[in-house]
Amino acid sequence: MNPTEDSRRIPFSAMFNFRDVGGYPGHDARTVRWGRLYRSDSPHRIDGTDREAFSALGIRTVIDLRRPTEVDRDGRVPDLDGLAYRHIHPEHADWALTRHEPESSLARYLADRYADLAETGTAGLAEAVGLIADSTNAPVLVHCVAGKDRTGIVCALTLAVLGVDDDRIAEDYALSSEASQRFSAWLAASMPEAEAPPAPFLGSPAEAMSLFLVELRRRHGSVEDYLRHAGVTDAQLAALRDHLLEPPTPQ
């Protein structure tokens, strides 16, 4: 039985942004398949019952988009039987070099950071999308630290190739705002001495993703053309649609 929209988020005790990317309408009235692509914040905290719940999903491949320093700092997903781990770092500037001013638009700030990453991190983004396109890697989990920015870009590009419309892609991205609230509550309870994360770490306004996609097309013509520019082949784009979309309904 397929999950429902209400069960998109999969609860864990120490991951706060883990969810299934399936269920959205795509090309030719075909639906994105459930249980093939997941997105999350960092799974390095998986332990105990979380380990059992994670294993039950049957995930074969974890794509870790964090910086090497973030992996060194926090560690990686546990080394579970049958799980392939791929660390891909899409090159991008340190956000601390361009700080968000509280009185300015958070959506504009995030869209600009995503645009920068799309231009400097082409090789990493192409590698991630290529791994997702290979059906032998599925089910796949793609994650970064919070599961909303780098992960959000990879998932948005993937969903766009599958024919999901921008509004739904932006809605999916914006679901991370609720997860950020759960993470903040956990952080305050478990590490009360820690500083509250800044707004760009917590916020996921739908407008940010909408701006990013519109402006990416303005520069490159289409999401597919951007991915071709990044190094994704037409065969990989076709494979992505073949295994991540439900088969056409017989007429």
Backbone torsions as a table, in degrees:
resi	resn	phi	psi	omega
1	MET	NA	133.9	178.8
2	ASN	-74.2	149.8	172.2
3	PRO	-64.6	170.0	174.5
4	THR	-111.4	169.9	177.3
5	GLU	-57.1	-33.9	-179.0
6	ASP	-68.3	-22.7	-178.4
7	SER	-105.6	19.7	179.7
8	ARG	-57.8	-44.1	178.9
9	ARG	-77.8	130.9	179.3
10	ILE	-105.8	115.8	-172.5
11	PRO	-77.8	136.0	171.0
12	PHE	-131.8	160.0	-177.8
13	SER	-78.3	-27.3	-176.1
14	ALA	-130.7	19.5	165.2
15	MET	-127.6	141.2	-167.6
16	PHE	-121.9	-5.1	-174.3
17	ASN	-136.3	37.1	-177.3
18	PHE	-92.9	121.5	-180.0
19	ARG	-154.3	160.0	179.1
20	ASP	-85.4	138.2	-178.3
21	VAL	-95.3	4.1	-177.8
22	GLY	-78.7	175.0	171.7
23	GLY	94.9	-9.3	-177.7
24	TYR	-85.3	142.3	176.5
25	PRO	-70.4	135.5	-178.5
26	GLY	-127.1	-148.9	-177.3
27	HIS	-57.4	141.0	171.1
28	ASP	54.9	37.1	179.1
29	ALA	60.9	20.9	175.7
30	ARG	-91.7	142.6	-175.1
31	THR	-98.7	142.3	174.6
32	VAL	-63.5	130.4	-174.5
33	ARG	-69.0	138.9	172.6
34	TRP	-74.8	153.8	171.0
35	GLY	71.8	17.8	179.5
36	ARG	-113.9	-32.7	-178.9
37	LEU	-136.9	123.4	177.7
38	TYR	-118.3	155.9	176.3
39	ARG	-132.6	149.5	-178.6
40	SER	-163.8	170.7	165.3
41	ASP	-76.6	-177.5	-172.7
42	SER	-63.1	130.0	-179.6
43	PRO	-91.2	17.5	-176.9
44	HIS	-67.7	-16.8	-179.3
45	ARG	-88.2	2.0	-179.2
46	ILE	-58.5	129.7	177.6
47	ASP	-161.9	162.6	173.2
48	GLY	54.7	-126.3	-177.4
49	THR	-65.9	-28.1	175.9
50	ASP	-61.5	-37.2	179.7
51	ARG	-63.2	-42.6	179.1
52	GLU	-64.9	-43.9	-179.3
53	ALA	-65.4	-38.4	178.8
54	PHE	-65.9	-46.2	-179.9
55	SER	-61.1	-34.5	-178.2
56	ALA	-65.0	-21.4	178.9
57	LEU	-74.6	-15.9	178.0
58	GLY	71.9	23.3	-178.2
59	ILE	-62.9	131.3	-179.4
60	ARG	-98.1	-31.8	-172.2
61	THR	-135.1	131.4	173.2
62	VAL	-111.7	124.1	176.3
63	ILE	-104.8	112.4	-177.0
64	ASP	-101.1	115.4	-175.1
65	LEU	-97.0	8.9	-174.8
66	ARG	-75.9	161.3	172.5
67	ARG	-65.5	151.0	175.7
68	PRO	-53.9	-37.0	179.5
69	THR	-65.6	-32.7	178.4
70	GLU	-71.1	-37.5	176.6
71	VAL	-65.5	-44.4	179.0
72	ASP	-61.8	-37.8	-177.4
73	ARG	-70.0	-45.1	-170.3
74	ASP	-106.3	-19.6	-173.3
75	GLY	89.0	-179.4	-173.9
76	ARG	-123.5	177.8	177.3
77	VAL	-57.0	144.6	178.4
78	PRO	-56.4	150.1	-179.8
79	ASP	-81.8	90.4	-176.3
80	LEU	-98.2	153.0	179.6
81	ASP	-58.1	132.7	175.2
82	GLY	78.2	6.1	-176.8
83	LEU	-103.8	121.2	176.0
84	ALA	-92.9	133.1	-178.8
85	TYR	-111.9	126.2	178.6
86	ARG	-124.9	118.3	177.2
87	HIS	-97.9	118.3	179.6
88	ILE	-126.3	124.2	179.5
89	HIS	-112.6	98.5	173.3
90	PRO	-64.9	118.1	-176.0
91	GLU	-59.6	133.3	176.5
92	HIS	-161.5	156.0	-177.8
93	ALA	-69.6	151.7	174.4
94	ASP	-66.5	124.0	-178.5
95	TRP	-61.7	-23.8	-179.6
96	ALA	-63.5	-19.7	179.1
97	LEU	-75.3	-19.1	177.7
98	THR	-131.3	86.1	-172.6
99	ARG	-74.0	150.4	175.7
100	HIS	-85.0	126.6	176.3
101	GLU	-86.8	127.9	-173.3
102	PRO	-53.9	-29.9	-177.6
103	GLU	-83.9	-5.8	-178.0
104	SER	-97.1	167.2	-176.5
105	SER	-68.7	122.2	176.7
106	LEU	-67.9	-38.4	179.4
107	ALA	-61.0	-43.6	179.2
108	ARG	-64.1	-43.9	179.5
109	TYR	-59.4	-48.5	-178.1
110	LEU	-65.9	-43.8	179.2
111	ALA	-58.7	-38.7	178.1
112	ASP	-66.6	-38.9	177.6
113	ARG	-66.0	-39.5	179.7
114	TYR	-66.6	-39.7	177.8
115	ALA	-62.7	-41.8	178.1
116	ASP	-61.2	-44.9	-179.2
117	LEU	-64.1	-39.0	-179.9
118	ALA	-63.6	-27.6	-179.8
119	GLU	-86.4	-34.3	-177.1
120	THR	-95.4	-21.3	-174.6
121	GLY	-106.3	27.2	-174.5
122	THR	-56.9	-45.2	-176.3
123	ALA	-62.6	-43.5	-179.9
124	GLY	-67.2	-41.7	179.1
125	LEU	-64.9	-40.7	178.5
126	ALA	-63.8	-40.6	179.1
127	GLU	-63.8	-42.6	-180.0
128	ALA	-63.7	-47.5	179.5
129	VAL	-63.5	-37.7	177.8
130	GLY	-62.9	-38.9	177.2
131	LEU	-66.1	-40.9	178.5
132	ILE	-64.8	-33.4	-177.9
133	ALA	-69.3	-22.9	-177.7
134	ASP	-83.0	110.8	-174.7
135	SER	-62.3	-23.4	-179.5
136	THR	-71.0	-14.8	177.8
137	ASN	-86.2	-14.8	-172.9
138	ALA	-79.6	152.5	-5.9
139	PRO	-67.1	146.0	-177.9
140	VAL	-115.1	140.2	167.8
141	LEU	-112.4	126.3	173.6
142	VAL	-112.6	134.4	-176.1
143	HIS	-150.2	162.2	169.0
144	CYS	-132.3	-134.5	178.1
145	VAL	-85.6	-59.6	-179.7
146	ALA	-93.5	-15.2	179.2
147	GLY	78.2	23.9	-176.5
148	LYS	-127.3	-30.9	-172.9
149	ASP	-95.2	-75.7	177.2
150	ARG	-60.8	-44.3	176.6
151	THR	-62.6	-41.1	179.9
152	GLY	-61.8	-38.1	179.0
153	ILE	-66.7	-47.9	-179.2
154	VAL	-61.2	-43.5	-179.5
155	CYS	-69.0	-37.7	178.7
156	ALA	-64.3	-44.3	178.4
157	LEU	-61.8	-42.6	-179.9
158	THR	-63.8	-48.3	-179.0
159	LEU	-64.1	-36.1	178.9
160	ALA	-63.6	-41.7	177.5
161	VAL	-63.0	-32.4	179.5
162	LEU	-77.3	-5.4	177.2
163	GLY	91.6	11.4	176.2
164	VAL	-72.4	136.0	-175.7
165	ASP	-75.4	158.7	-173.4
166	ASP	-59.0	-37.5	-178.2
167	ASP	-61.9	-42.4	179.5
168	ARG	-71.0	-36.3	176.2
169	ILE	-61.8	-43.3	179.0
170	ALA	-66.3	-36.8	177.1
171	GLU	-64.4	-41.7	178.4
172	ASP	-62.1	-45.3	177.3
173	TYR	-58.5	-43.0	-175.7
174	ALA	-68.3	-16.6	176.6
175	LEU	-61.0	-19.9	179.6
176	SER	-68.0	-18.8	179.5
177	SER	-63.3	-42.4	177.6
178	GLU	-64.0	-40.4	178.7
179	ALA	-62.5	-37.6	179.0
180	SER	-62.6	-35.1	177.1
181	GLN	-65.5	-40.8	177.6
182	ARG	-64.9	-41.1	178.8
183	PHE	-63.6	-43.2	-179.7
184	SER	-61.0	-41.0	178.5
185	ALA	-64.4	-42.3	178.7
186	TRP	-64.2	-43.2	-179.0
187	LEU	-62.5	-43.0	-179.6
188	ALA	-65.0	-35.2	-179.0
189	ALA	-77.4	-39.3	-174.3
190	SER	-90.4	-27.0	180.0
191	MET	-137.1	70.6	-174.4
192	PRO	-61.0	-19.6	179.9
193	GLU	-81.7	-12.6	-177.1
194	ALA	-73.8	146.5	176.0
195	GLU	-72.1	148.2	176.5
196	ALA	-65.6	137.8	178.7
197	PRO	-61.0	149.7	179.2
198	PRO	-71.1	163.0	-176.1
199	ALA	-54.3	-42.9	-179.6
200	PRO	-62.7	-25.1	178.3
201	PHE	-75.5	-29.1	-173.8
202	LEU	-99.8	-31.0	-170.6
203	GLY	-84.5	142.3	175.3
204	SER	-139.5	61.7	179.5
205	PRO	-65.3	133.1	-177.8
206	ALA	-53.8	-34.0	-177.9
207	GLU	-59.0	-31.3	-179.3
208	ALA	-62.0	-45.6	180.0
209	MET	-70.8	-37.4	177.2
210	SER	-60.7	-46.0	178.1
211	LEU	-60.4	-45.4	-178.7
212	PHE	-58.3	-47.2	-177.2
213	LEU	-67.3	-42.8	178.8
214	VAL	-61.0	-44.8	-175.7
215	GLU	-75.4	-29.7	174.4
216	LEU	-63.6	-43.0	177.7
217	ARG	-66.4	-35.2	179.6
218	ARG	-62.9	-35.6	-179.0
219	ARG	-83.0	-33.2	-169.8
220	HIS	-119.1	-7.0	178.4
221	GLY	97.6	-47.2	178.1
222	SER	-160.2	164.8	175.9
223	VAL	-63.1	-40.0	178.8
224	GLU	-61.8	-41.4	178.7
225	ASP	-65.7	-37.6	175.7
226	TYR	-61.0	-46.0	-177.8
227	LEU	-66.4	-36.8	174.6
228	ARG	-61.9	-42.9	176.2
229	HIS	-58.7	-36.5	-178.5
230	ALA	-75.7	-21.0	178.4
231	GLY	124.0	2.4	177.0
232	VAL	-78.8	134.2	-177.1
233	THR	-87.8	161.8	175.4
234	ASP	-60.7	-35.6	178.1
235	ALA	-62.9	-38.6	178.5
236	GLN	-69.4	-39.2	177.4
237	LEU	-62.4	-41.2	178.5
238	ALA	-66.4	-40.9	179.8
239	ALA	-64.2	-36.6	178.2
240	LEU	-58.5	-46.9	-179.5
241	ARG	-69.3	-37.6	-175.9
242	ASP	-62.2	-43.2	-173.2
243	HIS	-101.5	-13.3	179.2
244	LEU	-101.2	-5.2	174.2
245	LEU	-108.9	139.8	174.3
246	GLU	-58.7	148.0	177.7
247	PRO	-58.1	151.6	178.1
248	PRO	-59.2	146.8	176.8
249	THR	-74.4	126.4	-180.0
250	PRO	-58.5	138.8	179.2
251	GLN	-85.5	NA	NA
